[in-house]
Amino acid sequence: MKDNQLLKDIKNLLKTQRFCVVATTFEGHPYANLVSYANTDDIHTILFATMRNTRKYKNIISDPRTSILVDNRKNSPNDLKEAVTVTALGKSKEVDKNKKKKIGTYLCRHPYMREFISNPDCALIEINIEKYIYVSKFQDVKVIELNEH
């Protein structure tokens, strides 16, 4: 699969799903949470909202290395052959510059989150993606480094 097709397939999966599992590090262990996300058109950035008093926020502040998992499974035995999974690896931080534009991107995807994201204790987090790992047909693995493009 050429990189252009791989990028297209990743963009398609990100566009068709609304939720991902975000993993941070807590006391040396992975710490996973389900979040609603949005991505920039170039898929270099994933956005999600969280309250500042959460464990995931504190984890990001102490160690910005973050991964997300997005998949299209249907919880069926056929998922082993048919489901597609994307893991994205990157570094997270709270959005400061261009906050209005990025909030707009997030709310365009999740308008029902307006009240949540308007809370002064809510932080919009951006993950600057460095690498995507695309898995299909259970074990067909393809990797793309974004800094190459």
Phi and psi in radians as a Rosetta constraint file:
Dihedral C 1 N 2 CA 2 C 2 CIRCULARHARMONIC -1.291 0.35
Dihedral N 2 CA 2 C 2 N 3 CIRCULARHARMONIC 2.723 0.35
Dihedral C 2 N 3 CA 3 C 3 CIRCULARHARMONIC -0.996 0.35
Dihedral N 3 CA 3 C 3 N 4 CIRCULARHARMONIC -0.659 0.35
Dihedral C 3 N 4 CA 4 C 4 CIRCULARHARMONIC -1.104 0.35
Dihedral N 4 CA 4 C 4 N 5 CIRCULARHARMONIC -0.731 0.35
Dihedral C 4 N 5 CA 5 C 5 CIRCULARHARMONIC -1.196 0.35
Dihedral N 5 CA 5 C 5 N 6 CIRCULARHARMONIC -0.696 0.35
Dihedral C 5 N 6 CA 6 C 6 CIRCULARHARMONIC -1.070 0.35
Dihedral N 6 CA 6 C 6 N 7 CIRCULARHARMONIC -0.797 0.35
Dihedral C 6 N 7 CA 7 C 7 CIRCULARHARMONIC -1.059 0.35
Dihedral N 7 CA 7 C 7 N 8 CIRCULARHARMONIC -0.713 0.35
Dihedral C 7 N 8 CA 8 C 8 CIRCULARHARMONIC -1.090 0.35
Dihedral N 8 CA 8 C 8 N 9 CIRCULARHARMONIC -0.765 0.35
Dihedral C 8 N 9 CA 9 C 9 CIRCULARHARMONIC -1.139 0.35
Dihedral N 9 CA 9 C 9 N 10 CIRCULARHARMONIC -0.691 0.35
Dihedral C 9 N 10 CA 10 C 10 CIRCULARHARMONIC -1.128 0.35
Dihedral N 10 CA 10 C 10 N 11 CIRCULARHARMONIC -0.816 0.35
Dihedral C 10 N 11 CA 11 C 11 CIRCULARHARMONIC -1.015 0.35
Dihedral N 11 CA 11 C 11 N 12 CIRCULARHARMONIC -0.725 0.35
Dihedral C 11 N 12 CA 12 C 12 CIRCULARHARMONIC -1.101 0.35
Dihedral N 12 CA 12 C 12 N 13 CIRCULARHARMONIC -0.782 0.35
Dihedral C 12 N 13 CA 13 C 13 CIRCULARHARMONIC -1.100 0.35
Dihedral N 13 CA 13 C 13 N 14 CIRCULARHARMONIC -0.789 0.35
Dihedral C 13 N 14 CA 14 C 14 CIRCULARHARMONIC -1.069 0.35
Dihedral N 14 CA 14 C 14 N 15 CIRCULARHARMONIC -0.609 0.35
Dihedral C 14 N 15 CA 15 C 15 CIRCULARHARMONIC -1.257 0.35
Dihedral N 15 CA 15 C 15 N 16 CIRCULARHARMONIC -0.584 0.35
Dihedral C 15 N 16 CA 16 C 16 CIRCULARHARMONIC -1.536 0.35
Dihedral N 16 CA 16 C 16 N 17 CIRCULARHARMONIC -0.216 0.35
Dihedral C 16 N 17 CA 17 C 17 CIRCULARHARMONIC -1.900 0.35
Dihedral N 17 CA 17 C 17 N 18 CIRCULARHARMONIC 2.692 0.35
Dihedral C 17 N 18 CA 18 C 18 CIRCULARHARMONIC -1.992 0.35
Dihedral N 18 CA 18 C 18 N 19 CIRCULARHARMONIC -0.306 0.35
Dihedral C 18 N 19 CA 19 C 19 CIRCULARHARMONIC -2.223 0.35
Dihedral N 19 CA 19 C 19 N 20 CIRCULARHARMONIC 2.660 0.35
Dihedral C 19 N 20 CA 20 C 20 CIRCULARHARMONIC -2.495 0.35
Dihedral N 20 CA 20 C 20 N 21 CIRCULARHARMONIC 2.879 0.35
Dihedral C 20 N 21 CA 21 C 21 CIRCULARHARMONIC -1.715 0.35
Dihedral N 21 CA 21 C 21 N 22 CIRCULARHARMONIC 2.159 0.35
Dihedral C 21 N 22 CA 22 C 22 CIRCULARHARMONIC -1.809 0.35
Dihedral N 22 CA 22 C 22 N 23 CIRCULARHARMONIC 2.331 0.35
Dihedral C 22 N 23 CA 23 C 23 CIRCULARHARMONIC -2.059 0.35
Dihedral N 23 CA 23 C 23 N 24 CIRCULARHARMONIC 2.228 0.35
Dihedral C 23 N 24 CA 24 C 24 CIRCULARHARMONIC -2.080 0.35
Dihedral N 24 CA 24 C 24 N 25 CIRCULARHARMONIC -3.010 0.35
Dihedral C 24 N 25 CA 25 C 25 CIRCULARHARMONIC -2.030 0.35
Dihedral N 25 CA 25 C 25 N 26 CIRCULARHARMONIC 2.276 0.35
Dihedral C 25 N 26 CA 26 C 26 CIRCULARHARMONIC -2.273 0.35
Dihedral N 26 CA 26 C 26 N 27 CIRCULARHARMONIC 2.030 0.35
Dihedral C 26 N 27 CA 27 C 27 CIRCULARHARMONIC 0.883 0.35
Dihedral N 27 CA 27 C 27 N 28 CIRCULARHARMONIC 0.740 0.35
Dihedral C 27 N 28 CA 28 C 28 CIRCULARHARMONIC 1.426 0.35
Dihedral N 28 CA 28 C 28 N 29 CIRCULARHARMONIC 0.056 0.35
Dihedral C 28 N 29 CA 29 C 29 CIRCULARHARMONIC -2.084 0.35
Dihedral N 29 CA 29 C 29 N 30 CIRCULARHARMONIC 2.666 0.35
Dihedral C 29 N 30 CA 30 C 30 CIRCULARHARMONIC -1.110 0.35
Dihedral N 30 CA 30 C 30 N 31 CIRCULARHARMONIC 2.489 0.35
Dihedral C 30 N 31 CA 31 C 31 CIRCULARHARMONIC -2.281 0.35
Dihedral N 31 CA 31 C 31 N 32 CIRCULARHARMONIC 2.018 0.35
Dihedral C 31 N 32 CA 32 C 32 CIRCULARHARMONIC -1.957 0.35
Dihedral N 32 CA 32 C 32 N 33 CIRCULARHARMONIC 2.486 0.35
Dihedral C 32 N 33 CA 33 C 33 CIRCULARHARMONIC -2.476 0.35
Dihedral N 33 CA 33 C 33 N 34 CIRCULARHARMONIC 2.553 0.35
Dihedral C 33 N 34 CA 34 C 34 CIRCULARHARMONIC -1.498 0.35
Dihedral N 34 CA 34 C 34 N 35 CIRCULARHARMONIC 2.260 0.35
Dihedral C 34 N 35 CA 35 C 35 CIRCULARHARMONIC -2.407 0.35
Dihedral N 35 CA 35 C 35 N 36 CIRCULARHARMONIC 2.747 0.35
Dihedral C 35 N 36 CA 36 C 36 CIRCULARHARMONIC -1.528 0.35
Dihedral N 36 CA 36 C 36 N 37 CIRCULARHARMONIC 2.446 0.35
Dihedral C 36 N 37 CA 37 C 37 CIRCULARHARMONIC -2.343 0.35
Dihedral N 37 CA 37 C 37 N 38 CIRCULARHARMONIC 2.864 0.35
Dihedral C 37 N 38 CA 38 C 38 CIRCULARHARMONIC -2.417 0.35
Dihedral N 38 CA 38 C 38 N 39 CIRCULARHARMONIC 2.724 0.35
Dihedral C 38 N 39 CA 39 C 39 CIRCULARHARMONIC -2.238 0.35
Dihedral N 39 CA 39 C 39 N 40 CIRCULARHARMONIC 2.708 0.35
Dihedral C 39 N 40 CA 40 C 40 CIRCULARHARMONIC -1.285 0.35
Dihedral N 40 CA 40 C 40 N 41 CIRCULARHARMONIC 2.787 0.35
Dihedral C 40 N 41 CA 41 C 41 CIRCULARHARMONIC -1.022 0.35
Dihedral N 41 CA 41 C 41 N 42 CIRCULARHARMONIC -0.591 0.35
Dihedral C 41 N 42 CA 42 C 42 CIRCULARHARMONIC -1.459 0.35
Dihedral N 42 CA 42 C 42 N 43 CIRCULARHARMONIC 0.017 0.35
Dihedral C 42 N 43 CA 43 C 43 CIRCULARHARMONIC 0.974 0.35
Dihedral N 43 CA 43 C 43 N 44 CIRCULARHARMONIC 0.365 0.35
Dihedral C 43 N 44 CA 44 C 44 CIRCULARHARMONIC -1.454 0.35
Dihedral N 44 CA 44 C 44 N 45 CIRCULARHARMONIC -0.255 0.35
Dihedral C 44 N 45 CA 45 C 45 CIRCULARHARMONIC -2.359 0.35
Dihedral N 45 CA 45 C 45 N 46 CIRCULARHARMONIC 2.342 0.35
Dihedral C 45 N 46 CA 46 C 46 CIRCULARHARMONIC -1.983 0.35
Dihedral N 46 CA 46 C 46 N 47 CIRCULARHARMONIC 2.379 0.35
Dihedral C 46 N 47 CA 47 C 47 CIRCULARHARMONIC -2.040 0.35
Dihedral N 47 CA 47 C 47 N 48 CIRCULARHARMONIC 2.471 0.35
Dihedral C 47 N 48 CA 48 C 48 CIRCULARHARMONIC -2.637 0.35
Dihedral N 48 CA 48 C 48 N 49 CIRCULARHARMONIC 2.788 0.35
Dihedral C 48 N 49 CA 49 C 49 CIRCULARHARMONIC -1.931 0.35
Dihedral N 49 CA 49 C 49 N 50 CIRCULARHARMONIC 2.515 0.35
Dihedral C 49 N 50 CA 50 C 50 CIRCULARHARMONIC -2.698 0.35
Dihedral N 50 CA 50 C 50 N 51 CIRCULARHARMONIC 2.693 0.35
Dihedral C 50 N 51 CA 51 C 51 CIRCULARHARMONIC -1.307 0.35
Dihedral N 51 CA 51 C 51 N 52 CIRCULARHARMONIC 2.595 0.35
Dihedral C 51 N 52 CA 52 C 52 CIRCULARHARMONIC -1.232 0.35
Dihedral N 52 CA 52 C 52 N 53 CIRCULARHARMONIC -0.297 0.35
Dihedral C 52 N 53 CA 53 C 53 CIRCULARHARMONIC -1.592 0.35
Dihedral N 53 CA 53 C 53 N 54 CIRCULARHARMONIC 0.190 0.35
Dihedral C 53 N 54 CA 54 C 54 CIRCULARHARMONIC -1.534 0.35
Dihedral N 54 CA 54 C 54 N 55 CIRCULARHARMONIC 2.777 0.35
Dihedral C 54 N 55 CA 55 C 55 CIRCULARHARMONIC -1.086 0.35
Dihedral N 55 CA 55 C 55 N 56 CIRCULARHARMONIC -0.738 0.35
Dihedral C 55 N 56 CA 56 C 56 CIRCULARHARMONIC -1.093 0.35
Dihedral N 56 CA 56 C 56 N 57 CIRCULARHARMONIC -0.669 0.35
Dihedral C 56 N 57 CA 57 C 57 CIRCULARHARMONIC -1.121 0.35
Dihedral N 57 CA 57 C 57 N 58 CIRCULARHARMONIC -0.820 0.35
Dihedral C 57 N 58 CA 58 C 58 CIRCULARHARMONIC -1.077 0.35
Dihedral N 58 CA 58 C 58 N 59 CIRCULARHARMONIC -0.659 0.35
Dihedral C 58 N 59 CA 59 C 59 CIRCULARHARMONIC -1.093 0.35
Dihedral N 59 CA 59 C 59 N 60 CIRCULARHARMONIC -0.751 0.35
Dihedral C 59 N 60 CA 60 C 60 CIRCULARHARMONIC -1.117 0.35
Dihedral N 60 CA 60 C 60 N 61 CIRCULARHARMONIC -0.697 0.35
Dihedral C 60 N 61 CA 61 C 61 CIRCULARHARMONIC -1.108 0.35
Dihedral N 61 CA 61 C 61 N 62 CIRCULARHARMONIC -0.686 0.35
Dihedral C 61 N 62 CA 62 C 62 CIRCULARHARMONIC -1.458 0.35
Dihedral N 62 CA 62 C 62 N 63 CIRCULARHARMONIC -0.458 0.35
Dihedral C 62 N 63 CA 63 C 63 CIRCULARHARMONIC -2.673 0.35
Dihedral N 63 CA 63 C 63 N 64 CIRCULARHARMONIC 1.806 0.35
Dihedral C 63 N 64 CA 64 C 64 CIRCULARHARMONIC -1.268 0.35
Dihedral N 64 CA 64 C 64 N 65 CIRCULARHARMONIC -0.148 0.35
Dihedral C 64 N 65 CA 65 C 65 CIRCULARHARMONIC -1.127 0.35
Dihedral N 65 CA 65 C 65 N 66 CIRCULARHARMONIC 2.193 0.35
Dihedral C 65 N 66 CA 66 C 66 CIRCULARHARMONIC -2.455 0.35
Dihedral N 66 CA 66 C 66 N 67 CIRCULARHARMONIC 2.601 0.35
Dihedral C 66 N 67 CA 67 C 67 CIRCULARHARMONIC -2.317 0.35
Dihedral N 67 CA 67 C 67 N 68 CIRCULARHARMONIC 2.725 0.35
Dihedral C 67 N 68 CA 68 C 68 CIRCULARHARMONIC -2.239 0.35
Dihedral N 68 CA 68 C 68 N 69 CIRCULARHARMONIC 2.703 0.35
Dihedral C 68 N 69 CA 69 C 69 CIRCULARHARMONIC -2.205 0.35
Dihedral N 69 CA 69 C 69 N 70 CIRCULARHARMONIC 2.164 0.35
Dihedral C 69 N 70 CA 70 C 70 CIRCULARHARMONIC -2.142 0.35
Dihedral N 70 CA 70 C 70 N 71 CIRCULARHARMONIC 2.367 0.35
Dihedral C 70 N 71 CA 71 C 71 CIRCULARHARMONIC -2.558 0.35
Dihedral N 71 CA 71 C 71 N 72 CIRCULARHARMONIC 2.920 0.35
Dihedral C 71 N 72 CA 72 C 72 CIRCULARHARMONIC -2.073 0.35
Dihedral N 72 CA 72 C 72 N 73 CIRCULARHARMONIC 0.518 0.35
Dihedral C 72 N 73 CA 73 C 73 CIRCULARHARMONIC -1.154 0.35
Dihedral N 73 CA 73 C 73 N 74 CIRCULARHARMONIC 2.739 0.35
Dihedral C 73 N 74 CA 74 C 74 CIRCULARHARMONIC -2.069 0.35
Dihedral N 74 CA 74 C 74 N 75 CIRCULARHARMONIC 0.173 0.35
Dihedral C 74 N 75 CA 75 C 75 CIRCULARHARMONIC 1.083 0.35
Dihedral N 75 CA 75 C 75 N 76 CIRCULARHARMONIC 0.777 0.35
Dihedral C 75 N 76 CA 76 C 76 CIRCULARHARMONIC -2.255 0.35
Dihedral N 76 CA 76 C 76 N 77 CIRCULARHARMONIC 2.703 0.35
Dihedral C 76 N 77 CA 77 C 77 CIRCULARHARMONIC -1.000 0.35
Dihedral N 77 CA 77 C 77 N 78 CIRCULARHARMONIC -0.476 0.35
Dihedral C 77 N 78 CA 78 C 78 CIRCULARHARMONIC -1.166 0.35
Dihedral N 78 CA 78 C 78 N 79 CIRCULARHARMONIC -0.271 0.35
Dihedral C 78 N 79 CA 79 C 79 CIRCULARHARMONIC -1.000 0.35
Dihedral N 79 CA 79 C 79 N 80 CIRCULARHARMONIC -0.555 0.35
Dihedral C 79 N 80 CA 80 C 80 CIRCULARHARMONIC -1.006 0.35
Dihedral N 80 CA 80 C 80 N 81 CIRCULARHARMONIC -0.604 0.35
Dihedral C 80 N 81 CA 81 C 81 CIRCULARHARMONIC -1.703 0.35
Dihedral N 81 CA 81 C 81 N 82 CIRCULARHARMONIC -0.501 0.35
Dihedral C 81 N 82 CA 82 C 82 CIRCULARHARMONIC -1.870 0.35
Dihedral N 82 CA 82 C 82 N 83 CIRCULARHARMONIC -0.450 0.35
Dihedral C 82 N 83 CA 83 C 83 CIRCULARHARMONIC -1.254 0.35
Dihedral N 83 CA 83 C 83 N 84 CIRCULARHARMONIC 2.623 0.35
Dihedral C 83 N 84 CA 84 C 84 CIRCULARHARMONIC -2.089 0.35
Dihedral N 84 CA 84 C 84 N 85 CIRCULARHARMONIC 2.412 0.35
Dihedral C 84 N 85 CA 85 C 85 CIRCULARHARMONIC -2.232 0.35
Dihedral N 85 CA 85 C 85 N 86 CIRCULARHARMONIC 2.439 0.35
Dihedral C 85 N 86 CA 86 C 86 CIRCULARHARMONIC -2.192 0.35
Dihedral N 86 CA 86 C 86 N 87 CIRCULARHARMONIC 2.236 0.35
Dihedral C 86 N 87 CA 87 C 87 CIRCULARHARMONIC -1.881 0.35
Dihedral N 87 CA 87 C 87 N 88 CIRCULARHARMONIC 2.320 0.35
Dihedral C 87 N 88 CA 88 C 88 CIRCULARHARMONIC -2.050 0.35
Dihedral N 88 CA 88 C 88 N 89 CIRCULARHARMONIC 2.358 0.35
Dihedral C 88 N 89 CA 89 C 89 CIRCULARHARMONIC -1.995 0.35
Dihedral N 89 CA 89 C 89 N 90 CIRCULARHARMONIC 2.401 0.35
Dihedral C 89 N 90 CA 90 C 90 CIRCULARHARMONIC -3.005 0.35
Dihedral N 90 CA 90 C 90 N 91 CIRCULARHARMONIC -2.896 0.35
Dihedral C 90 N 91 CA 91 C 91 CIRCULARHARMONIC -2.129 0.35
Dihedral N 91 CA 91 C 91 N 92 CIRCULARHARMONIC 2.390 0.35
Dihedral C 91 N 92 CA 92 C 92 CIRCULARHARMONIC -1.820 0.35
Dihedral N 92 CA 92 C 92 N 93 CIRCULARHARMONIC 2.687 0.35
Dihedral C 92 N 93 CA 93 C 93 CIRCULARHARMONIC -2.795 0.35
Dihedral N 93 CA 93 C 93 N 94 CIRCULARHARMONIC 2.807 0.35
Dihedral C 93 N 94 CA 94 C 94 CIRCULARHARMONIC -1.289 0.35
Dihedral N 94 CA 94 C 94 N 95 CIRCULARHARMONIC 2.410 0.35
Dihedral C 94 N 95 CA 95 C 95 CIRCULARHARMONIC -1.200 0.35
Dihedral N 95 CA 95 C 95 N 96 CIRCULARHARMONIC 2.302 0.35
Dihedral C 95 N 96 CA 96 C 96 CIRCULARHARMONIC -2.176 0.35
Dihedral N 96 CA 96 C 96 N 97 CIRCULARHARMONIC -1.003 0.35
Dihedral C 96 N 97 CA 97 C 97 CIRCULARHARMONIC -1.310 0.35
Dihedral N 97 CA 97 C 97 N 98 CIRCULARHARMONIC 2.608 0.35
Dihedral C 97 N 98 CA 98 C 98 CIRCULARHARMONIC 0.941 0.35
Dihedral N 98 CA 98 C 98 N 99 CIRCULARHARMONIC 0.538 0.35
Dihedral C 98 N 99 CA 99 C 99 CIRCULARHARMONIC -1.034 0.35
Dihedral N 99 CA 99 C 99 N 100 CIRCULARHARMONIC -0.739 0.35
Dihedral C 99 N 100 CA 100 C 100 CIRCULARHARMONIC -1.083 0.35
Dihedral N 100 CA 100 C 100 N 101 CIRCULARHARMONIC -0.732 0.35
Dihedral C 100 N 101 CA 101 C 101 CIRCULARHARMONIC -1.138 0.35
Dihedral N 101 CA 101 C 101 N 102 CIRCULARHARMONIC -0.752 0.35
Dihedral C 101 N 102 CA 102 C 102 CIRCULARHARMONIC -1.248 0.35
Dihedral N 102 CA 102 C 102 N 103 CIRCULARHARMONIC -0.626 0.35
Dihedral C 102 N 103 CA 103 C 103 CIRCULARHARMONIC -1.089 0.35
Dihedral N 103 CA 103 C 103 N 104 CIRCULARHARMONIC -0.704 0.35
Dihedral C 103 N 104 CA 104 C 104 CIRCULARHARMONIC -1.048 0.35
Dihedral N 104 CA 104 C 104 N 105 CIRCULARHARMONIC -0.735 0.35
Dihedral C 104 N 105 CA 105 C 105 CIRCULARHARMONIC -1.064 0.35
Dihedral N 105 CA 105 C 105 N 106 CIRCULARHARMONIC -0.790 0.35
Dihedral C 105 N 106 CA 106 C 106 CIRCULARHARMONIC -1.138 0.35
Dihedral N 106 CA 106 C 106 N 107 CIRCULARHARMONIC -0.822 0.35
Dihedral C 106 N 107 CA 107 C 107 CIRCULARHARMONIC -1.245 0.35
Dihedral N 107 CA 107 C 107 N 108 CIRCULARHARMONIC -0.462 0.35
Dihedral C 107 N 108 CA 108 C 108 CIRCULARHARMONIC -1.073 0.35
Dihedral N 108 CA 108 C 108 N 109 CIRCULARHARMONIC -0.641 0.35
Dihedral C 108 N 109 CA 109 C 109 CIRCULARHARMONIC -1.446 0.35
Dihedral N 109 CA 109 C 109 N 110 CIRCULARHARMONIC -0.573 0.35
Dihedral C 109 N 110 CA 110 C 110 CIRCULARHARMONIC -2.334 0.35
Dihedral N 110 CA 110 C 110 N 111 CIRCULARHARMONIC 1.205 0.35
Dihedral C 110 N 111 CA 111 C 111 CIRCULARHARMONIC -1.076 0.35
Dihedral N 111 CA 111 C 111 N 112 CIRCULARHARMONIC -0.456 0.35
Dihedral C 111 N 112 CA 112 C 112 CIRCULARHARMONIC -1.245 0.35
Dihedral N 112 CA 112 C 112 N 113 CIRCULARHARMONIC -0.093 0.35
Dihedral C 112 N 113 CA 113 C 113 CIRCULARHARMONIC -1.681 0.35
Dihedral N 113 CA 113 C 113 N 114 CIRCULARHARMONIC 0.112 0.35
Dihedral C 113 N 114 CA 114 C 114 CIRCULARHARMONIC -0.974 0.35
Dihedral N 114 CA 114 C 114 N 115 CIRCULARHARMONIC -0.833 0.35
Dihedral C 114 N 115 CA 115 C 115 CIRCULARHARMONIC -1.115 0.35
Dihedral N 115 CA 115 C 115 N 116 CIRCULARHARMONIC -0.747 0.35
Dihedral C 115 N 116 CA 116 C 116 CIRCULARHARMONIC -1.056 0.35
Dihedral N 116 CA 116 C 116 N 117 CIRCULARHARMONIC -0.854 0.35
Dihedral C 116 N 117 CA 117 C 117 CIRCULARHARMONIC -1.298 0.35
Dihedral N 117 CA 117 C 117 N 118 CIRCULARHARMONIC -0.331 0.35
Dihedral C 117 N 118 CA 118 C 118 CIRCULARHARMONIC -1.386 0.35
Dihedral N 118 CA 118 C 118 N 119 CIRCULARHARMONIC -0.243 0.35
Dihedral C 118 N 119 CA 119 C 119 CIRCULARHARMONIC -1.100 0.35
Dihedral N 119 CA 119 C 119 N 120 CIRCULARHARMONIC 2.272 0.35
Dihedral C 119 N 120 CA 120 C 120 CIRCULARHARMONIC -1.057 0.35
Dihedral N 120 CA 120 C 120 N 121 CIRCULARHARMONIC -0.349 0.35
Dihedral C 120 N 121 CA 121 C 121 CIRCULARHARMONIC -1.540 0.35
Dihedral N 121 CA 121 C 121 N 122 CIRCULARHARMONIC -0.011 0.35
Dihedral C 121 N 122 CA 122 C 122 CIRCULARHARMONIC -1.567 0.35
Dihedral N 122 CA 122 C 122 N 123 CIRCULARHARMONIC 2.406 0.35
Dihedral C 122 N 123 CA 123 C 123 CIRCULARHARMONIC -1.990 0.35
Dihedral N 123 CA 123 C 123 N 124 CIRCULARHARMONIC 2.412 0.35
Dihedral C 123 N 124 CA 124 C 124 CIRCULARHARMONIC -1.619 0.35
Dihedral N 124 CA 124 C 124 N 125 CIRCULARHARMONIC 2.151 0.35
Dihedral C 124 N 125 CA 125 C 125 CIRCULARHARMONIC -1.825 0.35
Dihedral N 125 CA 125 C 125 N 126 CIRCULARHARMONIC 2.395 0.35
Dihedral C 125 N 126 CA 126 C 126 CIRCULARHARMONIC -2.041 0.35
Dihedral N 126 CA 126 C 126 N 127 CIRCULARHARMONIC 2.350 0.35
Dihedral C 126 N 127 CA 127 C 127 CIRCULARHARMONIC -1.844 0.35
Dihedral N 127 CA 127 C 127 N 128 CIRCULARHARMONIC 2.067 0.35
Dihedral C 127 N 128 CA 128 C 128 CIRCULARHARMONIC -1.492 0.35
Dihedral N 128 CA 128 C 128 N 129 CIRCULARHARMONIC 1.885 0.35
Dihedral C 128 N 129 CA 129 C 129 CIRCULARHARMONIC -1.365 0.35
Dihedral N 129 CA 129 C 129 N 130 CIRCULARHARMONIC 2.312 0.35
Dihedral C 129 N 130 CA 130 C 130 CIRCULARHARMONIC -1.809 0.35
Dihedral N 130 CA 130 C 130 N 131 CIRCULARHARMONIC -0.547 0.35
Dihedral C 130 N 131 CA 131 C 131 CIRCULARHARMONIC -2.661 0.35
Dihedral N 131 CA 131 C 131 N 132 CIRCULARHARMONIC 2.478 0.35
Dihedral C 131 N 132 CA 132 C 132 CIRCULARHARMONIC -2.023 0.35
Dihedral N 132 CA 132 C 132 N 133 CIRCULARHARMONIC 2.448 0.35
Dihedral C 132 N 133 CA 133 C 133 CIRCULARHARMONIC -2.103 0.35
Dihedral N 133 CA 133 C 133 N 134 CIRCULARHARMONIC 2.038 0.35
Dihedral C 133 N 134 CA 134 C 134 CIRCULARHARMONIC -1.897 0.35
Dihedral N 134 CA 134 C 134 N 135 CIRCULARHARMONIC 2.142 0.35
Dihedral C 134 N 135 CA 135 C 135 CIRCULARHARMONIC -2.120 0.35
Dihedral N 135 CA 135 C 135 N 136 CIRCULARHARMONIC 2.206 0.35
Dihedral C 135 N 136 CA 136 C 136 CIRCULARHARMONIC -2.319 0.35
Dihedral N 136 CA 136 C 136 N 137 CIRCULARHARMONIC 2.851 0.35
Dihedral C 136 N 137 CA 137 C 137 CIRCULARHARMONIC 0.879 0.35
Dihedral N 137 CA 137 C 137 N 138 CIRCULARHARMONIC 0.681 0.35
Dihedral C 137 N 138 CA 138 C 138 CIRCULARHARMONIC 1.288 0.35
Dihedral N 138 CA 138 C 138 N 139 CIRCULARHARMONIC -0.698 0.35
Dihedral C 138 N 139 CA 139 C 139 CIRCULARHARMONIC -2.523 0.35
Dihedral N 139 CA 139 C 139 N 140 CIRCULARHARMONIC 0.288 0.35
Dihedral C 139 N 140 CA 140 C 140 CIRCULARHARMONIC -1.556 0.35
Dihedral N 140 CA 140 C 140 N 141 CIRCULARHARMONIC 1.826 0.35
Dihedral C 140 N 141 CA 141 C 141 CIRCULARHARMONIC -1.914 0.35
Dihedral N 141 CA 141 C 141 N 142 CIRCULARHARMONIC 2.274 0.35
Dihedral C 141 N 142 CA 142 C 142 CIRCULARHARMONIC -2.274 0.35
Dihedral N 142 CA 142 C 142 N 143 CIRCULARHARMONIC 2.446 0.35
Dihedral C 142 N 143 CA 143 C 143 CIRCULARHARMONIC -2.142 0.35
Dihedral N 143 CA 143 C 143 N 144 CIRCULARHARMONIC 2.428 0.35
Dihedral C 143 N 144 CA 144 C 144 CIRCULARHARMONIC -2.346 0.35
Dihedral N 144 CA 144 C 144 N 145 CIRCULARHARMONIC 2.235 0.35
Dihedral C 144 N 145 CA 145 C 145 CIRCULARHARMONIC -1.604 0.35
Dihedral N 145 CA 145 C 145 N 146 CIRCULARHARMONIC 2.186 0.35
Dihedral C 145 N 146 CA 146 C 146 CIRCULARHARMONIC -1.277 0.35
Dihedral N 146 CA 146 C 146 N 147 CIRCULARHARMONIC -0.495 0.35
Dihedral C 146 N 147 CA 147 C 147 CIRCULARHARMONIC -1.193 0.35
Dihedral N 147 CA 147 C 147 N 148 CIRCULARHARMONIC -0.155 0.35
Dihedral C 147 N 148 CA 148 C 148 CIRCULARHARMONIC -1.451 0.35
Dihedral N 148 CA 148 C 148 N 149 CIRCULARHARMONIC -0.196 0.35
